[in-house]
């Protein structure tokens, strides 16, 4: 009988359960997506040149575990809030506490286990789709990656099942110690803003202090290393929570005291709505702010590496294309190069020990070399500069390697007059160089030209060490093989955290929509215009999206300091990832607002 009553209650709240169930599925799917990378040591080590990459992913796993734990706590509270009144009715009708406890445990474990299994399967599918899309859109190479990774499946299942077992025990304990009357009227108890000014001030100060320590540790990560990362992780999480828990309540109180703001439209009602659920929202907003920072930071780093790899190639070679004894196909392909800035032609002779160049040609079109500069402790390319002929004549021939094939790099160099050059025995080799405005734009053509160069000079394909291919495309391939794994990780994890962020905030807001129907219906009955109700909803949800977004952006701006050790400029073209993420974030806001309006204004005429 008790089971039948329980199933009837679940059926009556089926829509709410579907929201909860879908949220848990998304949480476990995203957790699996992350663990598919984090637990795959072969993937992390073979696709990252950073010795700390494994540790960084372990810290990320801990952070994701904490976030997932908070999300499960919220989902558990949501489950109990839907059922507390029903359980109270069962107890009033004579049901024993032991039977109720068993019923709670069964419901929690069945819902949690089913969501975890479906979510893990969905995670495998999402991993396959996301990885295929990223690999098709980016010119990258990754090794040892598989959408289905058994250790990640086991970690996800074990982690979530343990969490739901703990949740079931906590639910039983809370329910059995709560009086029946409180269970029946629990949904009528408001969460009011605390008026303890001292506590609020202390939390604001602690929040700012923790954030300052965390930001300092990220700026000085080269000094503090692993300890700095751990301290930054703990202090930023704590600082974000304290800041939201104090600042958000203080902001609502401040706005409600301002008569001009309070009495405009439905602002007083909107502020009251936020006050009613302030405790739940502060925890969720702190969580969303961290997720926002992780998602935006990961996408920013991913896009940064996409532009960073060609820039790394720039630091290794001054010429975009160098043709040694080119064939006709290579010469034809050069006509497809876009925005060519400069070209040069050289004729070269060589014997067993020496490579000969003509003085008149090096004077007319000097050899170019990469110019380096030191900025903020990071050495980076500042462009190219012409090499003086006197430097080459005095024995510094390193700049000539930019136009040589590998076998010539071990030979001596002589710059001679035309008369001396003509007396040198041997065939004349033609060398042509090209510099373009944008290497990345011309990459498909340069790739084809390089293939023709390998055909004309087979040694380019098998050189190693000092005799390896020194062309810009070869350096691009080297950097791409080293850093494309990080690029993939950044995009992949950014998408994963964005989905977690959206599901957390969206399901949190929508879960309270059903209880708001009567309030909006009452406002409509007393004559409030529909457009004012819509504006109130847009403002309320807008605040919930905007505050964590602002804090998340600040976290990212400081967090990019971590990547100064491995990137030329992590802040380069920052507007691109920020614009992409803000647009996606705005879409989630509009979708959430639309769904919320569809629930609370459905009966409003």
N, C-alpha and C positions, 0 to 999 in steps of 0.2 A: 504493500500500500504506500509506504513511504517513498519507494523508488518511483512509483507511478505519479505521485504528487510532484516529485522532483522533476521528472521528465516533462510534466505539464507546465511547470514553471519555466523550464528552459525553453520549451516551445513558445511560450508567451513572450519571451525576450530573445527570440531567435535572431533578430536583426542586431541587437547589441552583442550577442555572442559571436556573430559573424565578424563584426568589427574587431572584437578581441582576438578571435581565432586567426583572422587574416594578419593582424599585427604580430602575433607570435610566430606565424609562418615566415613573415618577412624578416623578423629578428633572427631566427635560426638560419634562414637562407643567407643573410648577410654575414653572420658569424662564420658560416662554412666558407663563403667566398674569401674572407680574410685568412682563415686557417689553411685554406688550400695553398696559399703562398707562404704563410708564416711557419707552418710545420714542415714544409718541403725544403730541407736544408740544402739539398743538391741544387734546387732552383735558385735559392737566395745566393749561395756562394759562387755559382757559375755565371750568374747574370749581374753581379755587382762587384766592382773593384774595391769596395769599401770593406775593410776588415771588420768594421763595427756593424755591418748590415744585419747580421744575425741577431746581435744584441738589440738593435733598434726594433726589429720585428718582434722580439720577445717582449720588449717594453710595450710595443703597440698591442700585442696580444693581451697583456695584463690590463691595459687601458680599455680595450674593447670588452674584456671580461667584466670590468667594473661597470662600464656603460650598459652592458647586457644585463648585469645583475640589477641595476637601478631600473631598467626597463621592465624586467620580470617583476620587481617589487610593485611597480605601477600597475602592471597587468593583473597581478594578484589582488591588489587593492580594488581594482575595477571589478574583478570577478566577485569579490566579497561584497562590494557595495550593491551589486545587483541581487545578491542572494541573502543578505543579512535579514531583510524583512521576511522572506520566505522561511528561513530557518527559525526566526522568532515565532512565526505562526505555527510551525510544526511542533515547537516546544510547548506552546500554549495548548495545543491539541493533545498533548500527553506523550509526545515522542521522547525517548530517552536520549540523554546527552551522548552516550556511547554510539548509538545508531547515527545520530547527526554527525558525529566526528568521522565515522566511517564513510558516510555519504559525502562529506566535504573532501576527504582524502581521495575518494574514487573520482569525483568530478574534476578535481585539480590535476590528478595524474593522467586521467584519460585525455582531457583537453590538452595538457602540456605535451604528453608523449605523441599524440596524433599530430599536433602542430609541428613538433620537432621533426618527425619522420617526413611529413610533407614538405616542410621547409628545407630540410637537407637535400631532398630530391630536387626541389626547386632551385636550391643553391648550385647544384651540379649543372642544371640547365642554364642558369644565369651565367655561371662561370664560362661555360662553352660559348654562349652568345656574345658576352662582353669581350672575351679574349679573341674570338674570331673577328668581331668588328674592329677592335683595336689593331690587330695584326694586319688587317686588310687596309686600314687607313694610314698606318705608319710604316716607314721603311726601317723595320727593326728586326733583330734576330734574338730569339730567346731559346734557352735550352732547359731540358728536364721539367717542362711544365705540362701538366695533364689536368683537364677539368675535373676528372674523378680521381681523388687521392684518398685512399683508404684511411690513413692515419687521421686526416682532417675529418672524415666522416665519424670516426670513433670518438675523437675529441669533442665534436659538436654534440653527438648523442649523449655521451657521458656527462658533459658539462650541463646541458639543459635538463636532463633527467634528475641529476643531483639537485639542481636549483628548484625543480618542481616538487621534489620530495621535501626539501626544506620548507617550501611555501605551504605544502599541505600540513606539515607539523605546526607551523606558525598559525595557519588558519584555524586549526583545531583548538590550539591554546587560547587564541583571542576570542573565539566564539564561546567556548565553555566558561570563560571567566566574565563574560559580558552579561549583564542583567537582561531579561527577556524584554522589558519595556524599552530599554535603550535600543535593542535590536529592531523593535517595531517602529521607533521614531528616529532612527539614526540618520535617515536621509533629510531630516528637517533641521539638523544641527549645522549652522553656518560656520565657516572657517573665517574668523575675523582677523583683521590686521592687528598685530600686537602694538600696544601703545607704550611699551617700555623703552623710553628714549635712550637710557644708558646702554641697554643691550643692543639697540640699533646702531648707536655710535661705535660701540666696541666692534661689532661685526663689519661695519664699513671700514674702520681702520685696519682690522685684521685682513679684510679682503684686499685692500690696496697694498698692504705690506706684503702679503703672500704673492700677489701678482708682480710687485716690484722685484722680489727675490727671484721668482721664476723667470722673468724677462732678463734680469741680469745674468742668470746662469746660462740662458740661451745665447746671449751676446758674448759671454766669456767661455763658450763651450770648449774652445781650443785649450784653455787653461785647466778647467775642471773635468773635462772629458766625461766618462761614464757617470761619475758622481753628480756632475752638473745636470746631466739628462734626467737622472732619477729625482733629484731635488726639484728640478723644473716641473716634472710630471706631477709630483705630489702638491707642490705649492700652487701651481696654476689651477689644478682641480679644486683645491680648497678655497683659493682666492675667488674663483668664479662663483662657487656656491655662496660664500659669505656675502659677496657683493650683491648678488641677485636677491638673496634672502632679506638683506637689509635695504638695499636701494629701491627695489621694486615696491615694497610696502611704504617706504618713505615717500616715493614719488606719487603714489595713489593718494596718500594723506595730504600731500602738498597741493595736488590738483583739486581735491575736493574742498579745500579751504578757500580756493580762489573762486569767488562768486561769478566772475565773468565767464570762466571756463565751465564751472559747474552748471550754470543756468542756461547754457547754450545748447539748443536742441535736446537730445537725449543723453548728453554727456554724463549727467548725474547717474542715470540708469546704467550706462556703460561702465563707469567707475565702480558702481555698486556690484556689477557682475564680476569685475576683476577682484574686488575685495572678498566676495563670497567664496572664491576658490583660491585665495592667495597662497596658501601653504602648498597645495598640490602644484600650482603653476611655477612657483619659485624653483622647486626641485627639477621640474621638467625643463624650465628655461635654462638652468645651469647646464643640464645634460645636453640640450640642443646647442648651446653656445660652444661646448667642447666639440660636438659632432660637426658643427658648422666650420670650426677652425680646422679640424682634421680633414674634412672633405675639400674645403677650399685650398688648404695647404697642399694636399696631395695632388690635386689637379694643377695647381700653380707650378709645383715642382715638375710634374709630368710635362706640361707645356714648356717649362723652362729648359728641360733637357732636349726637347724636340728642336728648339732653336740653338741650344748650347752645343750640340754635336757638330753642326757645320762651323760654329765659331771656334771650336777646338781645332778643327782641321785648318782654319785660317792661321792659327798660331804655329803650324808646322810647315807650311809651304806658302811662298809668296805668289805663286802662279796657280790659276784655276785649271789650266790645261797646259801640258808640256808635251810636244810631239817630237820624238827622236826618230829621224828617218821615216816620216809618216807615209802610209800607203794612201791610195786615192780615196778609199772609203772614209778614212779618218779626215782627210782634207775636205771631203764633201760634207761630213757631219759638222765641221766647224762653222759652216754657213748657217746652221740652225741655232747657234748660240745667240742668246738674247742680251742686249745691252752690253756689248763688248766695250771695255774702257781703254784697253791698250793691247797692242800686239808687238811682237819683236821677232826678228829672224837672225839666226846665227849659223855660221858654217864651222865645222869642227873636224880636225884630223887627230888621229892617235896612233901611237905605236905601242910596243910591249910595255913601256914604262911611263909614257907621258901623253897627256891630252893637250892639244894646241888650239888656242883661240886667237882671233885677229884683233889687234889693238884698235883699229879704226871702228870696228863694230861695237866693242865694249865702251868706246868713248861716245859713240853716237846714241846707242841705246844701252845704258848701264844695266848690269844685273841687279834685280830687285831682291831685297831681303826683308824679313819680318822685323818690325820694330816693336820692342817690348817696353812696358812701363810697369811700375809698381803702384798699385792703388789699394789702400786699406789692407796692406799685407798680402795681397793677391797679385801675382804676376800675370798680366794679360797683354794680348796683342793690341798695339796702338795704330796699326796700319802697316804699310810697307814703305821702304825708303830705298833710294838708289845707293849702290855700293861704289865707293870711289875706286877708280882703276889702280891707284897707288897702293891701296890695301891688298889687292890681289897680287900685284907685282912684288909686294913685300912678303909674300908667303901665306897670306890669309885667303885660302881658296875655298873655305867652307860654303860661301854663298853660291859657288858654282854647282854645288851638288843638287841644287834645285832644278837644274836643266840637264843633269847627267843620268845615265842609266846605271844600275848598281855596279856593273863591272868596272866603271870608270872611277868610282869613288876611292879606290885604293891606289890609283895612279897619281903621279905628279902633274902639275899644271904649269903651262908656259903661255904667256901672252906675247905674241910676236907680230912683227910687221907683215904686210902683205907679201913682200919679197921672200922673207924667211918662211912664211906659211906655204908659199908655192913650192918651196924646195923640199918640204917634208913629204916623204914617200907615203903612200897609202891613199885610200879612197876618202872622199869628202862626205861628211855626214851633215845633213840639214836638221836644224833644231828650230822649232817654232813655238812661241809661248803666247798664251792668251790670258788676259785678266778681265773678268766680267763683274758687273755691278752686284749681282746676287747669285752666289754659288748654289743656294738651295733651289732657286727657280730653275736653274740650268742643270740641275742634278741628273735628270733622265738622259739628256744629251751627253753630258760629261761621262756618264756611265758607259754609254755606247762607244764614245771616243776612246775611253780607257781600254775597253775590250779589244779595239783595233790596235792599240799600242802594245798590248800583250802579244797579239799575233805577230806584229812587226819585231818585237823584242821579247822573246820567250823567257829571258832571264828575269823579267819583272814578276813572273808568276811564282818563282821559286827562291827569290832572295831572302835572306834572314840576317838579323843583326845589322851590322854595318853595311851589308850589301842588299838590304831590303829596299823595296820600292818606296821612294820618298815623295811621290806625287801627292797632291792635295786629296785626290779621290782615295788613294790608298790609306792616307791618314784618317779620312772620313770613315772608311770601312772599319779601321782599327778602333776609333772612338765609338762608332756605332755598336760594334760587337761588345765593347766594354760597358757602355752606359745605357744601351737600349733596354736592358733589363730593368734599370731604375725608372726609365721613361714609362715602360709598361706598368710597373708597380704603381707609379704615381697616378696614372689614368685609372687603372683598375680599382685601386683602393679609394680614389676620389669618388668614383661612381658608387662604390659600396657604401661609403659613409654618407653620401648624399641620400641614398635610398633609406638608410637607417634614420637619418635626420628627419626626412619627410614622414616616414611611418610613425616615428615617436611623436612628433608635434601634431601631425594630422589626426592620428587616432586618439591622442589625448584630448584635443579640442572636440572632435566629433563624439567622443564618449560621453561628454556632458551635454550634448545637444538635446537629448530626449527630455532631460529635466528642465530645460529652458523653454519648452513649447508652451507651457501654461503661462509663463511670464509674458512672452511675446503676444500670446492670444489675449491676455488680459489688457495689455497696452492697446491692442487693436480694437478691443471692445469699447474702450473709453475714448476712442476717436483719434488715436495716433496714426498719422499717415504712413503708408507702407514704405515710402522712400526714406522716411526718418528711421524706421526699423532697419532697413537695409544699410543705411549709413552707420548706425550703431554697431551692427554686426561687423562691417568692414573695419571700423576703428578698433573694436575689441580684438579681432583676430590680427589686425595690422600691428598693434602693439606687441602681441605675442610673437610675431615673426620678426619685427624690427629690432627689439632689444637684444636678443641673442645674436642677430646678424651683426650688429655694431661691435659687440664684444668679440665675436668670432673673427671679424676683420682685423681688429687690434692684435689678437693672438697670432694671426698669420703674419702680420707685418713684423712682429718680433721673432716669430718662429723661423722665418726665412734666414735669420742670422746663422742658424745651424748649418745651412748649406753653403755658406761662404767658403768653407774648407774644401768643398769638392766641386763648386761651380764657379765659373768666371764672374757672373753677375746674376744672383738669384732674383734680383728686382728688375731685370730687364723685361720690357714689354709687359709689365704687371697688369696693365689695363685689360689685356686679352682674357686671361683666366678669370679675373674679377667680373668682367662684363658677362662672360658665358655663365658663370655661377649665379650672378645676380638675376639674370634672365630666367634660369631654371628655378631659382628660389622664388621668384615672382610668380611663375607658373603654378608652383605648389601652393602659394598663398591664394591665388585666384581659384584654384581647384577646391581648396579647403573651404574658402568663403562660399563658393557655389554649393557645395555639398551641405554645409551648415545651414544656409538659407533654405535649401530644399527640405530640411528636416523641421526647422523651427517655424518657418513661414508657410508650411504646407496647408494649414487650416485657416490661415489669415486671409480674409477676402479684402 
